[in-house]
Amino acid sequence: MAVFSIFELEQPFQTEKLDQVRTGKVKKVFGGKALSAIYKVPHKEAIKVSKLGCEGDEHHYEFHGGPDKALLHYCSRHYDSWKAELPSSTHLFSSGGFGENLVSRYANERNICIGDILSIGEELIVQVSEPRAPCYKLNHRFEVKDMSLRCQTLARTGWLYRILQEGSIRPGDEIKMLKRLNPKWTVAAVQHYLYIEMNNVDMMKEIVVLEELGEDIKKIFRNRLNKKFEDQQARLLGDDSMVLNTWSEYRIAEKQMETPQIASFVLEAVEPAESPAAVQPGSHVRLKLGGKLVRAYSVIGGTENRFELGIAFDANSRGGSKFLHEKTKRGDTLTVGNITTSFPLSKRADHHIIIAGGIGITAFLAAAQFLESTGMSYSFHLAVASDVPFRRYLDPLGDKVTIYSKFQGNRMDIPTVLARGDDNTHVYCCGPERLMEGVTNAAEGIGLPKSNIHFETFQISASGDPFTADLTISKKKIEVDASKSLLDALRETGFDIPSSCEAGNCGTCQVTVCGGRIEHRGTGLTDEEKENTMLSCVSRGIGEVSLEL
């Protein structure tokens, strides 16, 4: 990013086109932790703008709205900078991410000044009132612990308008500079004294007399002149319930080979919790690996402070297992997501049958230990090519475990394994597609209810019924046939959609859904996120869906 004097205009701003107009409704976000209207959708049609903002737009926090905060404008070029600086959150940096109402490419905090009067379209006249004050919700929105602080430090917050003349606007309207009243005071210059050089009395005296500056910002400067400084931490971080813990740092405490192809990793939290929760059966965790890679792995056991993973080296690896096997060593630090339970044991079952193939064993070791410790009825069946990983966990389970070795010619007879099952038996399977097909067919053959059969896989099929995707921004319509993923269809149409695991686990390829029904697959989204996003690599639309692209 170029460096400018705080009083230097980046470039003269006269006119450009409005790219998007966006509005949003208040709803639960960030796993239900907060209420916000930060997720806004773009509109093709004209939107009426009154003194309080766009028709249909909402604000949860009372101080986010009002006459001085009627519209939020954001420069879309900033998203390119954010992607370069924070590659692990690349998939989240796209127009609308900051909850803005107006999107355009050239106007920005260094060429827009407090008090500027602009026209948008043929009717609307607005005036720049103040910089946007970023809050802790941006940390959660972009999964970066200090995102709100970064925004204000770099002067990439966006800015707010008051409405001088009401009217309607739509994408493609011309944004035109009508009058500049305070050429010295760009939005970035005000932010510098608001957030960086906070004790410059002379400059604060100049700022508080800017007639066009919003009253809330003036009040901050008045208080500082009276030696009353605000607590910014509450705004930047939120209270204890909102401190971002989506990603944390873990150190590789142990790394050893279980077989020639499978390595185990024990990860310890750099900042351990005082009362760490135990790993529950059917848990997985996401890891950020080597830049943009995000991969999900089953958790073998432990607690949120110290847990173990088992990872097989894949000869066709797209980077994940290769990175962990070849590039990491004991003592290295990894960025790790929250431990999430996505494949739990049924609470209604009288008997549990676990079937695993190869590295699929990692999905069930915590479950088997739980079943053994609670005295519940179960059997564990493991098919391997030759070497048996994690024997130290299997041996204490005694005759509850049966191992089938291809090398020794001892193959699993799936119908025999399932023969003991009845309506109160639940079956869990993780392994190669051939193994899962065998379980499906055998279960049907003996009449086990489909609701009692559970599969865990990191190779989810992306095929299914064909559907149509209506792209609301580009005004395109694409057909996704039965054998193709939405991700592939979008890329063929020219969209550069970021992706990582391409198996529905990491969340990198998510796209915003404006309307329609979705068949969600994979573990990469929370239930809350599924309300307005989908994974383009594996999930599918039903009939016709609208996407914000």
Sequence and secondary structure as in RCSB ss.txt:
>XXXX:A:sequence
MAVFSIFELEQPFQTEKLDQVRTGKVKKVFGGKALSAIYKVPHKEAIKVSKLGCEGDEHHYEFHGGPDKALLHYC
SRHYDSWKAELPSSTHLFSSGGFGENLVSRYANERNICIGDILSIGEELIVQVSEPRAPCYKLNHRFEVKDMSLR
CQTLARTGWLYRILQEGSIRPGDEIKMLKRLNPKWTVAAVQHYLYIEMNNVDMMKEIVVLEELGEDIKKIFRNRL
NKKFEDQQARLLGDDSMVLNTWSEYRIAEKQMETPQIASFVLEAVEPAESPAAVQPGSHVRLKLGGKLVRAYSVI
GGTENRFELGIAFDANSRGGSKFLHEKTKRGDTLTVGNITTSFPLSKRADHHIIIAGGIGITAFLAAAQFLESTG
MSYSFHLAVASDVPFRRYLDPLGDKVTIYSKFQGNRMDIPTVLARGDDNTHVYCCGPERLMEGVTNAAEGIGLPK
SNIHFETFQISASGDPFTADLTISKKKIEVDASKSLLDALRETGFDIPSSCEAGNCGTCQVTVCGGRIEHRGTGL
TDEEKENTMLSCVSRGIGEVSLEL
>XXXX:A:secstr
     TTS SS   EEE  EEEE   EEETTTTEEE    EE SS EEEETTEETT   SSGGG SGGGSEEEEE
THHHHHHHHH GGGGGG STTTT  SEEESS  TTT BTT EEEETTTEEEEEEEE    THHHHHHT TTHHHH
HHHHT S EEEEEEE EEE TT EEEEEE S TT BHHHHHIIIIISTT HHHHHHHHT TTS HHHHHHHHHHH
TT    HHHHHH SGGG   SEEEEEEEEEEESSSSEEEEEEEESS  SS  B  TTEEEEEEETTTEEEEEEEE
EEBSSEEEEEEE  TT SSHHHHHHHH  TT EEEEE  EE S   SS SEEEEEEEGGGGGGTHHHHHHHHHHT
  EEEEEEESS  S HHHHGGGGGGEEEEETTTT    HHHHHTT  TTEEEEEES HHHHHHHHHHHHHTT  G
GGEEE  SS     S EEEEETTTTEEEEE TTS HHHHHHHTT     SSSSSSS TTEEEEEEEEEE  SSSS
 TTGGGTEEETTT EEEEEEEE  
